């Protein structure tokens, strides 16, 4: 059986996440003997819809010659942190379209999303270890899908942090106000995002504004996860499930 792996991100107009995805794909490639068997795709902000990206990658990975039934297996790994609408609805729909187009020669499989990996917490602990603070805010994007934020709340609880959301309540500012009222003067923020990009830039700007609003508080901002060998190992583990 031949297997190939497609790392799937949300997509961005900012070039930095795409560059980080390419770096991550190279790191995952180190688990394989051929770099052509790991690719990247984006759900949004791409010239092609996802199902066409999947078809194109399958063709480049397996060639034009069909194998016997079920020999080619393409595993799609969603590098998403929340089980939101994209993970639970949009991506499965695109994979179904791709499967219809590729037929039985290639089996397209959806792997668990990155945020479901039990060892992701260890990477976040590594992100916050160098920073000393009285309290932490885990700042995630958020989702309109009911119940999707439970995983963020659980992660925050395991890290000893409180949550805030960029695209929904409670906002970063409202959470900071609560913590300041409770007497905290050393507040650190961990962006629960894969890579640096437009949103992390906006978060940094928001923190500068909070510094002006709460001059007695020391704010610190950790880095998002970023492309690393440790993250690549988690992704590889997801492909084997």
N, C-alpha and C positions, 0 to 999 in steps of 0.2 A: 504494500500500500504506500502510495506517495502522499505526503502531507505538506501543506504550505500554510503560512500564517499571515493574517492581515490585521495589523494594529489599527484600531479605529478611534479617532478623536472627534471632538465636536467640530473643529474647524474654526478658523479665525482670519480676519483681514490682516492681522499683525503677522509678520513673518517669523517671529521668534518661536511660537509654538510648533510651526512646521519644521523648523530647523531642529528643535528639541526632539520631535518625533523621529526625524531621520537619524539622530544620534542614538535614540532608544532602539530603533530597528537594528542598527549596527551592533548594539550591545546584545540584543536578543539573538542576532546572527551568530554570535560566538558560541551559541549552544548547538549550532548546525554546521554541516559541512559545505553548504552552499548559500551564499548571500542572496541568491535569486528567490529563495523560498520564504523570505520575510518582506512584507511590503507595508505601506501605510495608506490610509484612506481617511477621508473626512466626511462627516454626515452633512455638514453645511459649509458654505463659502467655497465650494469647489465648482469648477466648470461643468462637471458631470454629476448626475445624481448618484447616490451610493451604489445602487444595484448595477449601474454601468461600470463603476470603478471596480466592483467585485468581479464582474465578468472579464474585464480587461486584465486584472491581475491573475485570475485563474488561467487565462490564455497564455500569459507570459510565464507563469509558473509551470504549467503542465504541457504547453505546446498545443498544436492543432490535432495531434494524433490521439483519438480517444482510447482510453484504457478499458479493460473489462469492467463491468458494473461494480461500483463502490471502491475502485482502486484509488482514485484521486479524492483526497479529502482536504477541503479548505476550511481552516478554523479562523473565525472572526472573533477578535478579542476587543470588547469595548473598553476603552480607557476612560471610563466615566466613574465618578465617585459616588453618585446617588442613583437609586433605582427610580429615576424620574420618567417622564413621558418618552424621552428619547430612547432610553434603555428598554423600557417595557412595551412600547408601541411602535415607535418610528423605525428603529433598527430591525426588529423582527419582520416588519412589513417589507422593508427593502431587501432583506435576505430572502424572503419568499419570492420576490420578483426575480432576484438573481438566480435562485434555484430553478425556477421555471425556464429561464433562458439557457442555463448550462445543461439542463437535462440530467440524466442519470450518470453521465460520465464523471461528473464531479459532485461530491456531496458537500454542501455548504453548511457548516455547523456554527452555531452561536455559542461561544464560551461564556462563563460567568464574567460579570463586569468587575473591573478592578477594585472598586470600593467594597466588594464582598469578601476580599481575601482577608483571612484572619490575621495575617502577619503585617498588614498595612500599618497597624498601630505602631509597630516597632520602628518603621521609617519616620513616622511623625514624632516619636519620642526622640529620635536622632536629630530632627530638625529643631526641636525646642531645647535640647540639652545645653547648648552653649549660652542660653539666655536666662538670666535670673530675673524673676518677677514675682510679685505677690499673688497675681492671678492671671489667668490666660483666657482669651476669647478665641474659640475656633470659628473662623469666618468662612462659611460655605456659600455657594451660589444660591442654593434654594431651588425648589421645584413646585409647580402648580399641581403635581400629582399627589392626591391625599396619601398620607402615610410614608411618603418617600423620605421625610426628614428624620424618621426614627433612627436610621443608621447613623446620621450625624449626631443626634442626641446621645446615642450609645457611645460613639467614639469620643465625644467631648467628656462624657462621664468617666470613661476609662483613663482619659488624660488629666482629669481633675480640672477641666475647663468648663466654661459656659459657651453657649452657641450664639451666633448672630448670622444674619443672612444678607447677602448683597441684593437679592431680588425679592425680598419679602421680610415680614416681621419675624422676630425683633431685629431692627436695623443695628448697624454698628454703633451709631450715635446714641440710640436709646439704651443699648446695653452698657455703653461706657457711662452714661449718666447714672444708671442703676449702681454700677460698681463704685463710682466716685461718691455717691450718696452713702454707700455702705462703708466708706472710709478708705478705699484702696487708692494708693498713690503710685504704685508700680504696676502698670498694665501692659501685657504683651499680647500681640495679635498673631495668630497663625493662619495664614490664608490656606484654606482647604481646596487648593487648586493644583493641577498638575504642573503647569509651567508659567513662567513670567509672560505677561502680555498686556493687552489693553486694560483688563479688569484689575490686575495687580497694580498697574500704574495708577489707576483711579483710586484704589485702596490707599496707596501711599499718599496721594494727594489729600484724601479724606483725613488721614491721620495727621497730616500737617495742619489741617484746619482744626482738628480736635485739640492739638497742642496749643493753639491760640485761645480756644474756648476754655480749656482747663490747664492753665499755665502751671499749676502746682503739681500736675501729674506727669510722671515720666512714662512715655509711650515707647514701646519697642516693637518692631515688625520683623517676624521671621520670614524665611524664604519659602516659596512653594516647593513641592516635591522635587521637580527637576529630573532630567535624564541621568540615571545613575545605574551602576552595575546591580545594586540592591533592588531597584525597581524592576530592572530587566529580569532578575531572578523570579520575582513575584509573577510577572507576566508569563514567563516560561512555565511556571507551575500551573497557571490557569489554563494554558494550552494542553496540559496533560490530564485534565480532569474530564 
